[in-house]
Amino acid sequence: MRALGIALVLVGILWILQGAGLVGGSFMTGQRRWLGIGIATALAGAAVFARSARRP
């Protein structure tokens, strides 16, 4: 589960950067919708990681 959390955070960060127009080369570049989706994905990944870190 930790790997899933890390993957979601990394993908979320990429989508945030693309939505903000800082990473080019995609249909998502400069689209504010992907900024929001990226934030939600990164937060979900952080929650998954935090939950898995508490388990023995």
Secondary structure, 3 states (H helix, E strand, C coil): CHHHHHHHHHHHHHHHHHHCCCCCCCCCCCCHHHHHHHHHHHHHHHHHHHHHHHCC
